Amino acid sequence: MLLEIERLTKSFAGPEGPVEVLRGVELALDAGRTLALTGESGSGKSTLLHLVGGLDTADGGSIRIDGQEVTALDDAGRAALRRGTVGIVFQQFNLIPSLTVSANIAFQARLAGRHDPDRAARLAAALGLTDQLEKYPEQLSGGQQQRVAIARTLAARPRLVLADEPTGNLDEATSGAVLDQMLELVSETGAALLMVTHSQSLAARMERRLHLRRGRLE
């Protein structure tokens, strides 16, 4: 099992005391599999992805990725996990303003020691970015920046892709092309894909669907 989550809990401070966001979440996702995570706004979907990606720490429970206990890692260990094993597509683009589109796409793959210029070029073409490669992020629309962020994640060939509303800034046709590329990565490399989405059409293309309600998956 590539991803195993057991009894995961997370609370945040509120004006009247701690607010439970995740209440004993249990989830398993094998390599080569895809899972859509749905739920109302504020239900904890992004929080769950951030915990799995090592961007935040859980209050309790266990997260194992490829047998490695994420909750036991220090900051350096979690950063290494994101460089080599986990790729995250954020709602925010987080592109590097001083780098061109081409360099942004290659950035994560270079860190992971997996830069493949041919693959980067294929991703750019598939996502409609070939004519934008020498531009800088500030010269792009929001939708174009989102596609660059997605290409950057996929170019590094992560074992686990965490995607938080990856097509929120894209039209329906481009959204489909983006998901095609994610599913192609899963097929080619045996990666796993965990995607948070409000789109029922995208969720329907995933192998499994789970709904987060009141801090629990159902």
N, C-alpha and C positions, 0 to 999 in steps of 0.2 A: 504494500500500500504506500503510495507516494505521500499523501497527506492524511494525517490522522489527528482529529481534534476530540478531546474527551473532557467533559465537565467544565468547559471554559466559562469563566465569569469575568465581568467587567462592569464597574460602576464609575460614575462621575459625580463630583460634588455639585449639589444643587442648593438653592436658597433655604430649603427645609431639610437638608441632609442628603446623604448619598442617593443617587438615582441609578437603579439597576438597569443596565442596557443589555447585557448578555447574562442569561441565567442558566448555566449548565449546558451550553451548546455542545452537541455531539455531531461529528461529520467525518466521513471518510471518502477519499477520492483517489482512485488508482491511476497509475500512469496510462496515458493514451485515452483518458476519459474526459468528458466535458459536463459541467454542472452550472445551471443558471440559478442565481439566488435572487429572489424577489421579496418585496415587502414594502410597507408604507414608508414614507419619508420619516426619518428619525427613529426607525425601528432597530438600527444598529448594524446595518449591512456594511457600511463603510468602516465602522469600528472593527468588525470581524476581519475584513480584509487587511486593515492596518496591523492587527495583531498577528495574523498569519505571515505578513510580510516583514515582521520585526520592526515596524515603525512605531509601535506602542507596546506597552507591557501589560499582561493580563493580571487580574487580581488572584485568579486561581485556575486550576485545570492544566491541561497539557496540549501542546501543539508539536507534532513530530512531522518533519519533512524529510523524506528519504532516510528515516530512522534517526534523524538528528533532532534533539529536543530544543526547540526554538526558545522556550521560556527559560532555559538555563544559560543562554548565550548572553555575553556582555555586548556593549555597543559595537565593538570591533567585530565580534562574531556575527552579529546580525547584519552589519554592513557587508561582510564577506559573503553571507548567504544571499544577499540581494545582488551582489556582483556575479556570483557563479551559478546560482540555482534558481532563484525566484525573479521573475520579471513582473513589474507592476505598471499598469496603464492607469494613470490618475485622472480624476476629473479636471484637475489643473494640469496644464501641459508640462510645466517645469522644464522647458527648453532652455538651453544656454544661450543667452542673447548675443554673446561675442562669437559664436560659431555659426557657420553656414548650415543650411538644411542638410547637406551631404555629411558634414562633420557631426552634426547632432545625431543623425541616423547611425553613424559608425561608433559613436561615443561609448555606449554600453558594451557593444561587442568587443571593442578594443580593451576595455577594462577586464572583460572575461577571457581575453585571449582567443576570441573566436571571430575576429573580423574577416568577413568574406566579401570583397568588393562586388562580386557577381551577384551574390544573394541580396546585398544592399540595393543594387541597381534594379533587381527584379521586384523587390518590395516597393521601391519608389515608383516604378512603372505601374504596378498593380494598384497602387493607392493614388495614382494621378499626380505624382510629385516630380516627374522627370524634368519638367520645365522650371521647377522651383529650386533646384539643388544648389545653386550659387547665391540664393537669396538668404537674408537673415530673418529670424523669427518675427521681428517687428514689421517686416514687409509682407507678412502673410495674414490671411483672414484667420478667424478663430477655428473654422473647420479645417483649414490647411494645417494649422499648428497641431490640431488634434491628430491628424493623419501622420505627421512627422513623429509625434510622441509614440504612436502605435508602431510605426516602422522601426523606431529605435529599440523598443522592447523586443519585437520579433526578430530583429537582426542578430540579437545576442543568443538566440536559441535557448531560452531558459527551460528548465525541467518543469517548472510550474509557472503558469501565467495567471496573475490576478488582475482582473479588469473591472474597474469601477465606472460604470456607465460609459463605456468606451466610445459609444456612438452618439452621445448626447448632443453634440454640436454638428451632426452630419445629417444630410438628407437620406431618404430611405434607400436610394440606389447605392450611395456610397457606404451606408451602414452595412448593406449586404456584402459589399466588396471587402470591407474591413473584417467582417466575421468569416468570410471565405478564407482570408489570409491566416486568421487565428486557427481555424479548423485545419488548414493545410499544415501549419506547424505541428499541431497535435498528431496528424497523420504521418508526417515525415519523420519526426523525432521521438514520438512516444511521450511528448509532454502532456501535462494535464492543464485544463483550463477551468478556472472558477470565475464566473462573470456575474457581477451585479448589474441588473438591468430592469428598467420599467417597461421595456418593449416586449409585448407578448409574442410578436413575430420572431424576434431574435431568441427569446427564451424557448420557443417551440423547436428551434433547430438544435438545441442542446440535448444531450442524451438523458440528462436528469434535470429535474426542477425541484427546488425546495423553497419554502416560504418562511420568512422570519417574522414571527408574531410574538409580541410581549417577551422578547428575549430568548425565545426558543424556536428551533427549526421544526417545521411540520411538512 
